[in-house]
């Protein structure tokens, strides 16, 4: 069976949830609400939305202690990704709104402040979410810096996924040239304050660079101990097949939800056939 993980990308002030029809109750330091098979966990005024998944099904009709234990147990149920065998938890904290809105230069400096991001990471960690997903261009580097400061202040290191492709500033270079990958990975590790990341992704397909060159640069990074595994993001099934011919990507991260189901037709089956973890964001 293909390993499927999900990034928690819906992070909004609790007040924004007013009017949501759901069964809800308080569980000590956090509140839980169920909307069908989806669960909403609210902590310190911030909502973490867990989309439909097996881990959510475990959280129905439980006492406070049972619920807390089930959440942590489900989130700790890691699965090995690809031939590299890197453990991928079923849910990750999406950090694309730390200091910006994704990789769009016009929104750099927006999104969540450092204090808000720190509070969110604290809440996620307490819930058992130990996989943080970011990218070098999220907030123009602000997302990685925020995570790095959190790591330094808390003395813990989550599993880390980061990515490269998009420009760091308006008009800066982009793409997957090997020399750029080397430069961007080095800067990502510096901002995060770590010597290695668990998963390094090509954030988009680059038609101007042979995939063999990109995959070779990723393999060199593994050999140097800078990353544990690599993969791709926003790739079509044809592009993933080409990447599998050129290298050994362990994972693919694409948009997948009730509204975006294009990968269900062929890409998920391809992932199962080639032992590639599928990481969904929405």
PLY file of the C-alpha trace (Angstrom):
ply
format ascii 1.0
element vertex 282
property float x
property float y
property float z
element edge 281
property int vertex1
property int vertex2
end_header
0.00 0.00 0.00
1.26 3.48 -0.84
2.29 5.56 2.17
0.13 8.68 2.31
0.90 11.62 4.56
-0.90 14.94 4.88
0.34 18.45 5.55
-1.80 20.45 7.94
-2.19 23.58 5.88
-5.34 25.14 7.35
-4.17 27.24 10.27
-6.40 30.15 11.21
-7.44 32.13 14.31
-10.04 30.26 16.35
-12.55 33.08 15.90
-12.68 32.27 12.19
-14.38 28.96 13.00
-17.49 30.57 14.41
-20.59 29.18 12.78
-19.04 25.80 11.95
-21.60 23.07 12.56
-19.89 20.28 14.44
-20.04 18.19 17.55
-17.42 19.59 19.90
-16.08 19.27 23.40
-13.22 20.49 25.55
-10.28 18.22 26.34
-8.10 19.93 28.90
-5.60 22.13 27.10
-7.16 21.76 23.66
-10.62 21.46 22.16
-11.76 18.99 19.55
-14.63 19.27 17.09
-15.83 16.69 14.58
-17.37 17.55 11.21
-18.29 14.19 9.72
-15.02 12.29 9.56
-12.81 15.38 9.90
-11.46 16.58 13.22
-10.58 20.12 14.21
-8.14 20.55 17.07
-7.95 24.02 18.61
-5.06 25.01 20.85
-4.28 28.46 22.23
-6.63 30.22 19.87
-5.25 28.47 16.77
-7.09 25.83 14.80
-5.32 22.81 13.34
-7.55 21.13 10.78
-6.97 17.43 10.24
-8.60 16.42 6.97
-10.27 13.00 6.63
-7.74 10.28 7.38
-7.49 7.04 9.33
-5.87 8.87 12.23
-8.97 11.05 12.55
-11.26 8.03 12.81
-9.46 7.03 16.01
-10.60 10.20 17.75
-14.34 9.55 18.01
-16.15 8.81 21.26
-13.16 8.87 23.57
-12.40 10.22 27.02
-9.89 13.02 27.45
-6.98 10.71 28.24
-7.94 8.20 25.56
-8.21 10.95 22.98
-4.83 12.46 23.78
-3.20 9.02 23.69
-4.90 8.11 20.38
-3.85 11.37 18.72
-0.22 10.89 19.68
-0.24 7.20 18.76
-1.74 7.88 15.34
0.71 10.69 14.61
3.63 8.50 15.65
2.61 5.75 13.21
5.40 6.46 10.74
5.87 4.61 7.49
9.12 4.16 5.56
9.37 6.27 2.40
10.88 4.76 -0.71
14.05 2.71 -0.91
15.71 5.10 1.56
13.37 3.94 4.31
13.03 7.39 5.87
10.14 7.37 8.36
7.33 9.74 7.36
4.62 10.54 9.96
1.00 10.54 8.71
0.55 14.28 9.40
2.97 17.18 9.00
2.76 20.80 10.08
2.72 22.93 6.93
4.84 26.04 7.55
4.16 27.89 4.30
2.51 30.81 6.08
5.40 31.61 8.43
6.51 35.10 7.43
4.68 35.06 4.14
2.08 33.29 2.02
3.86 30.44 0.30
6.61 31.40 -2.14
4.98 34.57 -3.51
7.47 37.48 -3.17
4.66 40.03 -3.00
3.57 38.51 0.32
7.01 38.12 1.92
6.84 39.56 5.44
3.12 38.76 5.74
1.49 35.62 7.08
2.14 34.59 10.67
4.52 36.59 12.84
7.41 34.91 14.65
5.40 34.82 17.87
2.39 33.28 16.14
4.54 30.71 14.35
6.29 29.79 17.59
2.95 29.35 19.35
1.70 27.18 16.52
4.81 24.97 16.54
4.48 24.58 20.31
0.85 23.51 19.96
1.64 21.09 17.13
4.52 19.53 19.05
2.36 19.06 22.15
-0.21 17.24 20.02
2.46 14.89 18.70
3.00 16.47 15.27
6.76 15.99 14.88
7.15 16.52 11.13
7.51 20.14 9.95
7.23 20.92 6.23
8.77 24.10 4.79
10.66 25.43 1.75
13.55 27.78 1.18
11.32 30.35 -0.56
8.46 30.30 1.96
8.42 33.88 3.16
11.73 34.44 1.36
13.52 32.28 3.95
11.51 33.51 6.92
9.75 30.19 7.41
13.00 28.24 7.73
14.47 30.90 10.03
11.40 30.74 12.26
11.68 26.97 12.52
15.40 27.26 13.21
14.82 29.71 16.06
12.13 27.42 17.49
14.50 24.43 17.35
17.24 26.40 19.09
14.92 27.67 21.83
13.12 24.38 22.51
16.07 22.00 22.27
14.19 19.52 20.07
14.49 18.73 16.37
11.41 17.67 14.39
11.57 15.65 11.22
12.20 18.22 8.53
11.12 18.47 4.91
12.24 21.45 2.86
12.22 22.21 -0.84
13.83 24.32 -3.54
12.90 25.78 -6.90
11.26 29.17 -6.43
13.13 32.52 -6.21
14.11 33.85 -2.79
13.34 37.42 -3.80
11.49 39.06 -6.70
13.59 38.65 -9.83
16.09 36.21 -8.27
17.07 32.95 -9.95
14.96 29.82 -9.74
15.13 26.23 -10.88
16.93 22.95 -10.30
20.42 23.47 -11.68
22.90 21.37 -9.66
24.96 24.38 -8.58
21.80 26.15 -7.39
20.69 23.08 -5.44
24.05 23.01 -3.66
23.77 26.71 -2.78
20.13 26.57 -1.69
20.53 23.44 0.41
23.47 24.99 2.24
21.46 28.13 2.98
18.43 26.09 4.11
20.53 24.11 6.59
21.99 27.36 7.92
18.57 28.95 8.42
17.18 25.80 10.06
20.27 25.44 12.24
20.70 21.75 11.48
23.30 19.63 9.74
20.80 17.45 7.86
17.16 17.41 6.74
15.12 14.25 6.44
13.52 14.96 3.06
14.57 17.43 0.34
12.14 18.06 -2.50
12.28 19.64 -5.92
9.46 22.14 -5.42
8.43 22.09 -9.08
9.41 20.60 -12.41
12.19 22.45 -14.26
11.94 21.96 -18.04
15.30 23.69 -18.56
17.39 21.23 -16.53
17.73 17.50 -17.30
16.22 15.47 -14.49
19.34 13.30 -14.45
21.39 16.36 -13.42
18.94 17.26 -10.65
18.73 13.71 -9.33
22.53 13.44 -9.37
22.78 16.61 -7.25
20.33 15.11 -4.76
22.30 11.86 -4.65
25.47 13.86 -3.94
23.67 15.56 -1.04
22.77 12.16 0.40
26.36 11.00 0.05
27.53 14.14 1.85
25.13 13.46 4.73
23.17 16.67 4.15
19.83 14.97 3.41
18.44 11.54 4.21
16.19 11.23 1.17
14.88 13.31 -1.71
11.75 13.64 -3.78
9.66 15.90 -5.97
6.64 18.18 -5.65
4.01 19.46 -8.08
5.01 16.81 -10.63
2.63 15.07 -13.02
2.62 11.29 -13.36
4.73 11.56 -16.52
7.25 13.80 -14.80
7.43 11.46 -11.81
8.05 8.53 -14.14
10.92 10.45 -15.73
12.31 11.22 -12.28
12.13 7.52 -11.37
14.07 6.71 -14.53
16.74 9.28 -13.65
17.00 8.63 -9.91
15.36 7.21 -6.80
12.91 9.80 -5.41
11.43 8.58 -2.15
8.37 10.83 -2.12
6.14 13.16 -4.09
4.17 16.03 -2.56
1.16 17.21 -4.55
-2.15 18.94 -3.96
-4.87 16.42 -3.10
-8.29 17.08 -1.60
-11.99 16.75 -2.34
-11.52 19.49 -4.94
-8.15 18.37 -6.35
-8.27 14.68 -7.21
-6.29 14.56 -10.43
-3.66 12.25 -8.93
-6.23 9.58 -8.08
-6.45 8.43 -11.70
-2.88 7.26 -12.20
-0.25 8.86 -9.97
-1.28 7.13 -6.74
-1.06 3.75 -8.45
2.37 4.66 -9.79
3.50 5.56 -6.28
2.33 2.18 -5.03
4.12 0.34 -7.82
7.41 2.16 -7.22
7.28 2.45 -3.41
7.10 6.26 -3.48
5.46 7.99 -0.50
2.64 10.34 -1.45
2.53 13.55 0.62
-0.72 15.46 0.21
-1.15 19.17 0.78
-4.44 21.01 0.53
0 1
1 2
2 3
3 4
4 5
5 6
6 7
7 8
8 9
9 10
10 11
11 12
12 13
13 14
14 15
15 16
16 17
17 18
18 19
19 20
20 21
21 22
22 23
23 24
24 25
25 26
26 27
27 28
28 29
29 30
30 31
31 32
32 33
33 34
34 35
35 36
36 37
37 38
38 39
39 40
40 41
41 42
42 43
43 44
44 45
45 46
46 47
47 48
48 49
49 50
50 51
51 52
52 53
53 54
54 55
55 56
56 57
57 58
58 59
59 60
60 61
61 62
62 63
63 64
64 65
65 66
66 67
67 68
68 69
69 70
70 71
71 72
72 73
73 74
74 75
75 76
76 77
77 78
78 79
79 80
80 81
81 82
82 83
83 84
84 85
85 86
86 87
87 88
88 89
89 90
90 91
91 92
92 93
93 94
94 95
95 96
96 97
97 98
98 99
99 100
100 101
101 102
102 103
103 104
104 105
105 106
106 107
107 108
108 109
109 110
110 111
111 112
112 113
113 114
114 115
115 116
116 117
117 118
118 119
119 120
120 121
121 122
122 123
123 124
124 125
125 126
126 127
127 128
128 129
129 130
130 131
131 132
132 133
133 134
134 135
135 136
136 137
137 138
138 139
139 140
140 141
141 142
142 143
143 144
144 145
145 146
146 147
147 148
148 149
149 150
150 151
151 152
152 153
153 154
154 155
155 156
156 157
157 158
158 159
159 160
160 161
161 162
162 163
163 164
164 165
165 166
166 167
167 168
168 169
169 170
170 171
171 172
172 173
173 174
174 175
175 176
176 177
177 178
178 179
179 180
180 181
181 182
182 183
183 184
184 185
185 186
186 187
187 188
188 189
189 190
190 191
191 192
192 193
193 194
194 195
195 196
196 197
197 198
198 199
199 200
200 201
201 202
202 203
203 204
204 205
205 206
206 207
207 208
208 209
209 210
210 211
211 212
212 213
213 214
214 215
215 216
216 217
217 218
218 219
219 220
220 221
221 222
222 223
223 224
224 225
225 226
226 227
227 228
228 229
229 230
230 231
231 232
232 233
233 234
234 235
235 236
236 237
237 238
238 239
239 240
240 241
241 242
242 243
243 244
244 245
245 246
246 247
247 248
248 249
249 250
250 251
251 252
252 253
253 254
254 255
255 256
256 257
257 258
258 259
259 260
260 261
261 262
262 263
263 264
264 265
265 266
266 267
267 268
268 269
269 270
270 271
271 272
272 273
273 274
274 275
275 276
276 277
277 278
278 279
279 280
280 281
